[in-house]
Amino acid sequence: MITARSIESDAQARFISHAKYAQSVINVRVKSYTDLLRATTSMIQSSDVLTHQSFHEFALGLNLARNFPAVDYINFAVQVTPERRQAFVDALRKDVSDIFGKPVQVDISPPGDRHSYLVVAFVEPIPPGVPYFGVDLMANRYFGNQLLQERDSGQIFSAGTPIPMLSRPNNIYLGMRMPVYRNGQPLGTVDQRRAAYMGSLGIAFSVRKLLHGVMDEVPVAGLRMTLYDIGPGMDEYGRATKGKPLVLFDSRGTTAEPTPAPDVGDDVFTTTLPLDFNGRPWQTVYSVHKSALYTEFDGYYPKLMMAFGFIGSVLLYALLHILTSSRRAALALAQEMTSELRESQTKLQLSHQK
């Protein structure tokens, strides 16, 4: 019993170590996305005039498919005032028409007059359709408020809201964004950052691709990873999720059943670890059947200990039996010798008396 508990304790320690390693890999990959945003921001700021060709060539140099396999798109949304709206739309139509090789009637969407616009004008790799261009990120009140906070703070942020155009069951796409300011402008105060604001740079990445890549590095068969966003926000339908964890990924999920019931029971190891995703509180639940952590020797070890214990008991009993038998034989021999000696003494005394 003690041996079995010791084996289970060692297996649990290995499981927790693997889970912490997986967390560290996630952190490293998220940091690489942050570095990607910063590098692209530097390129935009160093350009006197950003063109679709220069943005395209920079993206080709990044080689997203090889270096950032979970990142599907990188885009830049330009701040547009109502006075510049028509000129901006005309220029965007010309550029997008050149990209697709045919005339297109792209416009700012959703339609309507607003105080300002933050319009997606650059997308790489080239998307499959025109609707990827012209999207006004400020049209969503919740997301727009976060973009304003991003602009004023100068910090990278993630809304925690799945991207509707890309997300599917058990294949959630999330975005990371950071503000882009005009090069050489003072940024010490909120007013200065607002005056220097050019737009917002973002990436869209697949949580499933990200975490499958992480799990490939963890040598535990059958490991289950479930990632939750436990911060306030909205789902892809605009419904509030405050107080209700949003499942971003489940390694056991399928299209038909994205979030299977959690693993429970005495035969399961489980641990929950926190994760900070650029200000978004995430929570990762790892679980695995205990048998997956046991080695072949672990299965035989308790039986070997029982066998060794039994053999040891038999040998100890045999030793005690031999010692006891030897003592009895020695006592019997001593008693016999004593009797013979007494008998000899008696005979000797009788002979002297004659």
SEGUFI-74555 format. One record per residue (C-alpha): residue number from 0; residue in one letter; x, y, z. Coordinates in steps of 0.2 Angstrom, whole numbers, always signed. Example, Ala and Ser with C-alpha at 12.3 -4.5 7.8 and 13.67 -1.06 7.14 Angstrom:
residues 2
<node resi="0" resn="A" u="+62" v="-22" w="+39"/>
<node resi="1" resn="S" u="+68" v="-5" w="+36"/>
***
This chain:
residues 354
<node resi="0" resn="M" u="+0" v="+0" w="+0"/>
<node resi="1" resn="I" u="+14" v="+12" w="+5"/>
<node resi="2" resn="T" u="+23" v="+7" w="-11"/>
<node resi="3" resn="A" u="+8" v="+11" w="-22"/>
<node resi="4" resn="R" u="+5" v="+28" w="-14"/>
<node resi="5" resn="S" u="+24" v="+32" w="-17"/>
<node resi="6" resn="I" u="+22" v="+27" w="-35"/>
<node resi="7" resn="E" u="+6" v="+38" w="-37"/>
<node resi="8" resn="S" u="+15" v="+53" w="-29"/>
<node resi="9" resn="D" u="+30" v="+52" w="-40"/>
<node resi="10" resn="A" u="+18" v="+51" w="-56"/>
<node resi="11" resn="Q" u="+8" v="+66" w="-50"/>
<node resi="12" resn="A" u="+24" v="+76" w="-47"/>
<node resi="13" resn="R" u="+29" v="+71" w="-65"/>
<node resi="14" resn="F" u="+12" v="+76" w="-72"/>
<node resi="15" resn="I" u="+13" v="+93" w="-63"/>
<node resi="16" resn="S" u="+30" v="+96" w="-70"/>
<node resi="17" resn="H" u="+24" v="+93" w="-88"/>
<node resi="18" resn="A" u="+9" v="+104" w="-85"/>
<node resi="19" resn="K" u="+21" v="+118" w="-79"/>
<node resi="20" resn="Y" u="+32" v="+115" w="-94"/>
<node resi="21" resn="A" u="+17" v="+117" w="-106"/>
<node resi="22" resn="Q" u="+13" v="+134" w="-97"/>
<node resi="23" resn="S" u="+30" v="+140" w="-100"/>
<node resi="24" resn="V" u="+29" v="+135" w="-119"/>
<node resi="25" resn="I" u="+13" v="+145" w="-120"/>
<node resi="26" resn="N" u="+21" v="+160" w="-112"/>
<node resi="27" resn="V" u="+36" v="+159" w="-124"/>
<node resi="28" resn="R" u="+24" v="+158" w="-140"/>
<node resi="29" resn="V" u="+13" v="+172" w="-134"/>
<node resi="30" resn="K" u="+29" v="+183" w="-131"/>
<node resi="31" resn="S" u="+34" v="+179" w="-149"/>
<node resi="32" resn="Y" u="+18" v="+186" w="-155"/>
<node resi="33" resn="T" u="+21" v="+202" w="-145"/>
<node resi="34" resn="D" u="+38" v="+203" w="-153"/>
<node resi="35" resn="L" u="+30" v="+201" w="-170"/>
<node resi="36" resn="L" u="+18" v="+215" w="-167"/>
<node resi="37" resn="R" u="+33" v="+226" w="-161"/>
<node resi="38" resn="A" u="+43" v="+222" w="-176"/>
<node resi="39" resn="T" u="+29" v="+226" w="-188"/>
<node resi="40" resn="T" u="+25" v="+242" w="-179"/>
<node resi="41" resn="S" u="+43" v="+248" w="-181"/>
<node resi="42" resn="M" u="+42" v="+244" w="-200"/>
<node resi="43" resn="I" u="+26" v="+255" w="-201"/>
<node resi="44" resn="Q" u="+33" v="+269" w="-191"/>
<node resi="45" resn="S" u="+49" v="+269" w="-202"/>
<node resi="46" resn="S" u="+39" v="+271" w="-218"/>
<node resi="47" resn="D" u="+36" v="+289" w="-224"/>
<node resi="48" resn="V" u="+21" v="+282" w="-233"/>
<node resi="49" resn="L" u="+15" v="+264" w="-230"/>
<node resi="50" resn="T" u="+10" v="+255" w="-246"/>
<node resi="51" resn="H" u="+1" v="+239" w="-248"/>
<node resi="52" resn="Q" u="+17" v="+233" w="-258"/>
<node resi="53" resn="S" u="+29" v="+237" w="-244"/>
<node resi="54" resn="F" u="+17" v="+229" w="-231"/>
<node resi="55" resn="H" u="+16" v="+214" w="-242"/>
<node resi="56" resn="E" u="+35" v="+212" w="-244"/>
<node resi="57" resn="F" u="+37" v="+214" w="-226"/>
<node resi="58" resn="A" u="+25" v="+200" w="-222"/>
<node resi="59" resn="L" u="+33" v="+189" w="-235"/>
<node resi="60" resn="G" u="+50" v="+191" w="-226"/>
<node resi="61" resn="L" u="+41" v="+186" w="-209"/>
<node resi="62" resn="N" u="+36" v="+169" w="-217"/>
<node resi="63" resn="L" u="+22" v="+168" w="-205"/>
<node resi="64" resn="A" u="+18" v="+150" w="-210"/>
<node resi="65" resn="R" u="+35" v="+143" w="-204"/>
<node resi="66" resn="N" u="+39" v="+155" w="-190"/>
<node resi="67" resn="F" u="+22" v="+159" w="-183"/>
<node resi="68" resn="P" u="+11" v="+144" w="-189"/>
<node resi="69" resn="A" u="-4" v="+149" w="-178"/>
<node resi="70" resn="V" u="-5" v="+167" w="-185"/>
<node resi="71" resn="D" u="-16" v="+167" w="-200"/>
<node resi="72" resn="Y" u="-17" v="+186" w="-203"/>
<node resi="73" resn="I" u="-8" v="+202" w="-198"/>
<node resi="74" resn="N" u="-18" v="+218" w="-202"/>
<node resi="75" resn="F" u="-16" v="+237" w="-199"/>
<node resi="76" resn="A" u="-32" v="+248" w="-196"/>
<node resi="77" resn="V" u="-30" v="+266" w="-200"/>
<node resi="78" resn="Q" u="-38" v="+280" w="-190"/>
<node resi="79" resn="V" u="-50" v="+290" w="-202"/>
<node resi="80" resn="T" u="-59" v="+306" w="-198"/>
<node resi="81" resn="P" u="-76" v="+310" w="-206"/>
<node resi="82" resn="E" u="-68" v="+323" w="-216"/>
<node resi="83" resn="R" u="-56" v="+311" w="-224"/>
<node resi="84" resn="R" u="-68" v="+297" w="-226"/>
<node resi="85" resn="Q" u="-72" v="+298" w="-244"/>
<node resi="86" resn="A" u="-54" v="+301" w="-250"/>
<node resi="87" resn="F" u="-49" v="+286" w="-239"/>
<node resi="88" resn="V" u="-62" v="+275" w="-247"/>
<node resi="89" resn="D" u="-57" v="+280" w="-264"/>
<node resi="90" resn="A" u="-39" v="+276" w="-261"/>
<node resi="91" resn="L" u="-44" v="+259" w="-253"/>
<node resi="92" resn="R" u="-55" v="+254" w="-267"/>
<node resi="93" resn="K" u="-40" v="+257" w="-279"/>
<node resi="94" resn="D" u="-28" v="+248" w="-269"/>
<node resi="95" resn="V" u="-39" v="+233" w="-266"/>
<node resi="96" resn="S" u="-44" v="+232" w="-284"/>
<node resi="97" resn="D" u="-25" v="+231" w="-288"/>
<node resi="98" resn="I" u="-23" v="+217" w="-275"/>
<node resi="99" resn="F" u="-37" v="+206" w="-283"/>
<node resi="100" resn="G" u="-34" v="+212" w="-301"/>
<node resi="101" resn="K" u="-52" v="+218" w="-304"/>
<node resi="102" resn="P" u="-63" v="+233" w="-299"/>
<node resi="103" resn="V" u="-71" v="+231" w="-282"/>
<node resi="104" resn="Q" u="-83" v="+242" w="-272"/>
<node resi="105" resn="V" u="-76" v="+240" w="-255"/>
<node resi="106" resn="D" u="-83" v="+252" w="-242"/>
<node resi="107" resn="I" u="-82" v="+255" w="-223"/>
<node resi="108" resn="S" u="-92" v="+243" w="-214"/>
<node resi="109" resn="P" u="-104" v="+243" w="-206"/>
<node resi="110" resn="P" u="-111" v="+258" w="-214"/>
<node resi="111" resn="G" u="-116" v="+274" w="-205"/>
<node resi="112" resn="D" u="-109" v="+290" w="-199"/>
<node resi="113" resn="R" u="-98" v="+290" w="-184"/>
<node resi="114" resn="H" u="-86" v="+302" w="-175"/>
<node resi="115" resn="S" u="-71" v="+293" w="-181"/>
<node resi="116" resn="Y" u="-67" v="+276" w="-189"/>
<node resi="117" resn="L" u="-53" v="+263" w="-187"/>
<node resi="118" resn="V" u="-53" v="+254" w="-204"/>
<node resi="119" resn="V" u="-44" v="+239" w="-208"/>
<node resi="120" resn="A" u="-34" v="+244" w="-224"/>
<node resi="121" resn="F" u="-19" v="+232" w="-224"/>
<node resi="122" resn="V" u="-21" v="+213" w="-223"/>
<node resi="123" resn="E" u="-7" v="+200" w="-225"/>
<node resi="124" resn="P" u="-7" v="+186" w="-232"/>
<node resi="125" resn="I" u="-19" v="+192" w="-245"/>
<node resi="126" resn="P" u="-36" v="+186" w="-239"/>
<node resi="127" resn="P" u="-48" v="+176" w="-249"/>
<node resi="128" resn="G" u="-61" v="+190" w="-251"/>
<node resi="129" resn="V" u="-64" v="+208" w="-251"/>
<node resi="130" resn="P" u="-74" v="+208" w="-235"/>
<node resi="131" resn="Y" u="-58" v="+207" w="-225"/>
<node resi="132" resn="F" u="-55" v="+225" w="-230"/>
<node resi="133" resn="G" u="-64" v="+241" w="-224"/>
<node resi="134" resn="V" u="-70" v="+234" w="-207"/>
<node resi="135" resn="D" u="-72" v="+248" w="-195"/>
<node resi="136" resn="L" u="-66" v="+241" w="-178"/>
<node resi="137" resn="M" u="-74" v="+255" w="-169"/>
<node resi="138" resn="A" u="-92" v="+250" w="-174"/>
<node resi="139" resn="N" u="-92" v="+237" w="-160"/>
<node resi="140" resn="R" u="-95" v="+248" w="-144"/>
<node resi="141" resn="Y" u="-86" v="+235" w="-132"/>
<node resi="142" resn="F" u="-71" v="+232" w="-144"/>
<node resi="143" resn="G" u="-71" v="+251" w="-148"/>
<node resi="144" resn="N" u="-69" v="+256" w="-130"/>
<node resi="145" resn="Q" u="-55" v="+244" w="-128"/>
<node resi="146" resn="L" u="-46" v="+251" w="-143"/>
<node resi="147" resn="L" u="-47" v="+268" w="-136"/>
<node resi="148" resn="Q" u="-39" v="+262" w="-120"/>
<node resi="149" resn="E" u="-26" v="+254" w="-130"/>
<node resi="150" resn="R" u="-23" v="+271" w="-139"/>
<node resi="151" resn="D" u="-22" v="+281" w="-123"/>
<node resi="152" resn="S" u="-11" v="+268" w="-114"/>
<node resi="153" resn="G" u="+1" v="+263" w="-128"/>
<node resi="154" resn="Q" u="-1" v="+245" w="-122"/>
<node resi="155" resn="I" u="-4" v="+228" w="-131"/>
<node resi="156" resn="F" u="-21" v="+221" w="-128"/>
<node resi="157" resn="S" u="-32" v="+207" w="-132"/>
<node resi="158" resn="A" u="-51" v="+208" w="-131"/>
<node resi="159" resn="G" u="-54" v="+190" w="-127"/>
<node resi="160" resn="T" u="-68" v="+190" w="-140"/>
<node resi="161" resn="P" u="-67" v="+177" w="-154"/>
<node resi="162" resn="I" u="-66" v="+184" w="-171"/>
<node resi="163" resn="P" u="-83" v="+179" w="-180"/>
<node resi="164" resn="M" u="-76" v="+179" w="-197"/>
<node resi="165" resn="L" u="-63" v="+166" w="-193"/>
<node resi="166" resn="S" u="-69" v="+156" w="-178"/>
<node resi="167" resn="R" u="-77" v="+139" w="-179"/>
<node resi="168" resn="P" u="-83" v="+126" w="-165"/>
<node resi="169" resn="N" u="-67" v="+121" w="-156"/>
<node resi="170" resn="N" u="-57" v="+132" w="-167"/>
<node resi="171" resn="I" u="-57" v="+149" w="-159"/>
<node resi="172" resn="Y" u="-47" v="+164" w="-167"/>
<node resi="173" resn="L" u="-42" v="+178" w="-156"/>
<node resi="174" resn="G" u="-33" v="+194" w="-159"/>
<node resi="175" resn="M" u="-19" v="+204" w="-152"/>
<node resi="176" resn="R" u="-17" v="+223" w="-155"/>
<node resi="177" resn="M" u="-6" v="+237" w="-152"/>
<node resi="178" resn="P" u="-7" v="+255" w="-156"/>
<node resi="179" resn="V" u="+4" v="+263" w="-169"/>
<node resi="180" resn="Y" u="+10" v="+281" w="-167"/>
<node resi="181" resn="R" u="+19" v="+293" w="-179"/>
<node resi="182" resn="N" u="+37" v="+291" w="-178"/>
<node resi="183" resn="G" u="+47" v="+305" w="-169"/>
<node resi="184" resn="Q" u="+31" v="+312" w="-160"/>
<node resi="185" resn="P" u="+31" v="+314" w="-141"/>
<node resi="186" resn="L" u="+21" v="+301" w="-132"/>
<node resi="187" resn="G" u="+23" v="+306" w="-114"/>
<node resi="188" resn="T" u="+5" v="+310" w="-110"/>
<node resi="189" resn="V" u="-12" v="+304" w="-115"/>
<node resi="190" resn="D" u="-15" v="+320" w="-126"/>
<node resi="191" resn="Q" u="+1" v="+317" w="-135"/>
<node resi="192" resn="R" u="-2" v="+299" w="-139"/>
<node resi="193" resn="R" u="-19" v="+304" w="-145"/>
<node resi="194" resn="A" u="-12" v="+317" w="-157"/>
<node resi="195" resn="A" u="+2" v="+305" w="-163"/>
<node resi="196" resn="Y" u="-10" v="+290" w="-166"/>
<node resi="197" resn="M" u="-10" v="+282" w="-183"/>
<node resi="198" resn="G" u="-20" v="+267" w="-181"/>
<node resi="199" resn="S" u="-20" v="+249" w="-173"/>
<node resi="200" resn="L" u="-9" v="+234" w="-178"/>
<node resi="201" resn="G" u="-16" v="+217" w="-175"/>
<node resi="202" resn="I" u="-14" v="+198" w="-178"/>
<node resi="203" resn="A" u="-27" v="+185" w="-179"/>
<node resi="204" resn="F" u="-21" v="+168" w="-173"/>
<node resi="205" resn="S" u="-29" v="+151" w="-170"/>
<node resi="206" resn="V" u="-29" v="+145" w="-152"/>
<node resi="207" resn="R" u="-31" v="+127" w="-158"/>
<node resi="208" resn="K" u="-15" v="+128" w="-169"/>
<node resi="209" resn="L" u="-6" v="+137" w="-155"/>
<node resi="210" resn="L" u="-10" v="+124" w="-141"/>
<node resi="211" resn="H" u="-8" v="+109" w="-153"/>
<node resi="212" resn="G" u="+9" v="+115" w="-156"/>
<node resi="213" resn="V" u="+12" v="+116" w="-137"/>
<node resi="214" resn="M" u="+5" v="+99" w="-134"/>
<node resi="215" resn="D" u="+17" v="+91" w="-147"/>
<node resi="216" resn="E" u="+31" v="+96" w="-135"/>
<node resi="217" resn="V" u="+24" v="+87" w="-120"/>
<node resi="218" resn="P" u="+28" v="+69" w="-119"/>
<node resi="219" resn="V" u="+12" v="+63" w="-111"/>
<node resi="220" resn="A" u="+0" v="+52" w="-120"/>
<node resi="221" resn="G" u="-18" v="+56" w="-118"/>
<node resi="222" resn="L" u="-15" v="+73" w="-110"/>
<node resi="223" resn="R" u="-30" v="+84" w="-110"/>
<node resi="224" resn="M" u="-29" v="+103" w="-110"/>
<node resi="225" resn="T" u="-43" v="+115" w="-108"/>
<node resi="226" resn="L" u="-41" v="+133" w="-110"/>
<node resi="227" resn="Y" u="-53" v="+146" w="-102"/>
<node resi="228" resn="D" u="-54" v="+165" w="-103"/>
<node resi="229" resn="I" u="-61" v="+170" w="-86"/>
<node resi="230" resn="G" u="-61" v="+189" w="-89"/>
<node resi="231" resn="P" u="-75" v="+200" w="-94"/>
<node resi="232" resn="G" u="-80" v="+201" w="-112"/>
<node resi="233" resn="M" u="-92" v="+195" w="-126"/>
<node resi="234" resn="D" u="-94" v="+180" w="-136"/>
<node resi="235" resn="E" u="-94" v="+180" w="-155"/>
<node resi="236" resn="Y" u="-113" v="+184" w="-154"/>
<node resi="237" resn="G" u="-111" v="+200" w="-143"/>
<node resi="238" resn="R" u="-117" v="+191" w="-128"/>
<node resi="239" resn="A" u="-109" v="+196" w="-111"/>
<node resi="240" resn="T" u="-98" v="+182" w="-104"/>
<node resi="241" resn="K" u="-94" v="+191" w="-87"/>
<node resi="242" resn="G" u="-94" v="+178" w="-74"/>
<node resi="243" resn="K" u="-95" v="+164" w="-86"/>
<node resi="244" resn="P" u="-78" v="+156" w="-92"/>
<node resi="245" resn="L" u="-77" v="+155" w="-110"/>
<node resi="246" resn="V" u="-69" v="+139" w="-117"/>
<node resi="247" resn="L" u="-56" v="+144" w="-130"/>
<node resi="248" resn="F" u="-49" v="+127" w="-133"/>
<node resi="249" resn="D" u="-52" v="+109" w="-128"/>
<node resi="250" resn="S" u="-39" v="+96" w="-134"/>
<node resi="251" resn="R" u="-53" v="+82" w="-133"/>
<node resi="252" resn="G" u="-66" v="+93" w="-141"/>
<node resi="253" resn="T" u="-73" v="+90" w="-159"/>
<node resi="254" resn="T" u="-84" v="+100" w="-171"/>
<node resi="255" resn="A" u="-99" v="+91" w="-165"/>
<node resi="256" resn="E" u="-95" v="+92" w="-146"/>
<node resi="257" resn="P" u="-82" v="+107" w="-143"/>
<node resi="258" resn="T" u="-83" v="+105" w="-124"/>
<node resi="259" resn="P" u="-84" v="+87" w="-118"/>
<node resi="260" resn="A" u="-87" v="+85" w="-99"/>
<node resi="261" resn="P" u="-72" v="+87" w="-88"/>
<node resi="262" resn="D" u="-62" v="+72" w="-83"/>
<node resi="263" resn="V" u="-65" v="+67" w="-65"/>
<node resi="264" resn="G" u="-62" v="+52" w="-54"/>
<node resi="265" resn="D" u="-49" v="+43" w="-43"/>
<node resi="266" resn="D" u="-40" v="+37" w="-58"/>
<node resi="267" resn="V" u="-37" v="+55" w="-65"/>
<node resi="268" resn="F" u="-23" v="+68" w="-61"/>
<node resi="269" resn="T" u="-29" v="+86" w="-64"/>
<node resi="270" resn="T" u="-22" v="+103" w="-61"/>
<node resi="271" resn="T" u="-27" v="+121" w="-65"/>
<node resi="272" resn="L" u="-14" v="+134" w="-69"/>
<node resi="273" resn="P" u="-16" v="+153" w="-72"/>
<node resi="274" resn="L" u="-10" v="+162" w="-87"/>
<node resi="275" resn="D" u="-9" v="+180" w="-91"/>
<node resi="276" resn="F" u="-12" v="+184" w="-110"/>
<node resi="277" resn="N" u="-8" v="+203" w="-111"/>
<node resi="278" resn="G" u="-20" v="+208" w="-97"/>
<node resi="279" resn="R" u="-33" v="+194" w="-101"/>
<node resi="280" resn="P" u="-34" v="+181" w="-86"/>
<node resi="281" resn="W" u="-33" v="+164" w="-94"/>
<node resi="282" resn="Q" u="-34" v="+147" w="-85"/>
<node resi="283" resn="T" u="-28" v="+131" w="-91"/>
<node resi="284" resn="V" u="-34" v="+114" w="-84"/>
<node resi="285" resn="Y" u="-23" v="+99" w="-87"/>
<node resi="286" resn="S" u="-29" v="+81" w="-84"/>
<node resi="287" resn="V" u="-24" v="+64" w="-88"/>
<node resi="288" resn="H" u="-27" v="+46" w="-83"/>
<node resi="289" resn="K" u="-15" v="+40" w="-70"/>
<node resi="290" resn="S" u="-10" v="+25" w="-80"/>
<node resi="291" resn="A" u="-3" v="+37" w="-93"/>
<node resi="292" resn="L" u="+11" v="+42" w="-81"/>
<node resi="293" resn="Y" u="+15" v="+25" w="-75"/>
<node resi="294" resn="T" u="+30" v="+16" w="-82"/>
<node resi="295" resn="E" u="+30" v="-3" w="-85"/>
<node resi="296" resn="F" u="+41" v="-5" w="-70"/>
<node resi="297" resn="D" u="+28" v="+5" w="-59"/>
<node resi="298" resn="G" u="+15" v="-9" w="-63"/>
<node resi="299" resn="Y" u="+27" v="-23" w="-58"/>
<node resi="300" resn="Y" u="+35" v="-14" w="-43"/>
<node resi="301" resn="P" u="+22" v="-17" w="-30"/>
<node resi="302" resn="K" u="+20" v="-35" w="-35"/>
<node resi="303" resn="L" u="+39" v="-37" w="-34"/>
<node resi="304" resn="M" u="+39" v="-29" w="-17"/>
<node resi="305" resn="M" u="+26" v="-41" w="-11"/>
<node resi="306" resn="A" u="+36" v="-55" w="-18"/>
<node resi="307" resn="F" u="+52" v="-49" w="-10"/>
<node resi="308" resn="G" u="+43" v="-47" w="+6"/>
<node resi="309" resn="F" u="+36" v="-65" w="+6"/>
<node resi="310" resn="I" u="+53" v="-72" w="+1"/>
<node resi="311" resn="G" u="+61" v="-62" w="+15"/>
<node resi="312" resn="S" u="+48" v="-68" w="+27"/>
<node resi="313" resn="V" u="+51" v="-86" w="+22"/>
<node resi="314" resn="L" u="+70" v="-84" w="+23"/>
<node resi="315" resn="L" u="+68" v="-76" w="+40"/>
<node resi="316" resn="Y" u="+57" v="-90" w="+46"/>
<node resi="317" resn="A" u="+69" v="-103" w="+40"/>
<node resi="318" resn="L" u="+84" v="-94" w="+48"/>
<node resi="319" resn="L" u="+74" v="-93" w="+65"/>
<node resi="320" resn="H" u="+69" v="-112" w="+63"/>
<node resi="321" resn="I" u="+87" v="-117" w="+60"/>
<node resi="322" resn="L" u="+93" v="-107" w="+75"/>
<node resi="323" resn="T" u="+79" v="-114" w="+86"/>
<node resi="324" resn="S" u="+82" v="-132" w="+80"/>
<node resi="325" resn="S" u="+101" v="-130" w="+83"/>
<node resi="326" resn="R" u="+98" v="-123" w="+100"/>
<node resi="327" resn="R" u="+87" v="-138" w="+105"/>
<node resi="328" resn="A" u="+99" v="-150" w="+97"/>
<node resi="329" resn="A" u="+114" v="-142" w="+107"/>
<node resi="330" resn="L" u="+103" v="-142" w="+123"/>
<node resi="331" resn="A" u="+99" v="-161" w="+121"/>
<node resi="332" resn="L" u="+117" v="-165" w="+117"/>
<node resi="333" resn="A" u="+123" v="-156" w="+132"/>
<node resi="334" resn="Q" u="+110" v="-164" w="+143"/>
<node resi="335" resn="E" u="+115" v="-181" w="+136"/>
<node resi="336" resn="M" u="+134" v="-177" w="+139"/>
<node resi="337" resn="T" u="+130" v="-171" w="+157"/>
<node resi="338" resn="S" u="+120" v="-187" w="+161"/>
<node resi="339" resn="E" u="+135" v="-198" w="+154"/>
<node resi="340" resn="L" u="+147" v="-188" w="+165"/>
<node resi="341" resn="R" u="+137" v="-190" w="+180"/>
<node resi="342" resn="E" u="+135" v="-209" w="+177"/>
<node resi="343" resn="S" u="+154" v="-210" w="+175"/>
<node resi="344" resn="Q" u="+157" v="-201" w="+191"/>
<node resi="345" resn="T" u="+145" v="-212" w="+200"/>
<node resi="346" resn="K" u="+154" v="-228" w="+194"/>
<node resi="347" resn="L" u="+171" v="-220" w="+198"/>
<node resi="348" resn="Q" u="+165" v="-217" w="+216"/>
<node resi="349" resn="L" u="+158" v="-235" w="+218"/>
<node resi="350" resn="S" u="+175" v="-242" w="+212"/>
<node resi="351" resn="H" u="+185" v="-232" w="+225"/>
<node resi="352" resn="Q" u="+174" v="-238" w="+239"/>
<node resi="353" resn="K" u="+178" v="-256" w="+235"/>
***
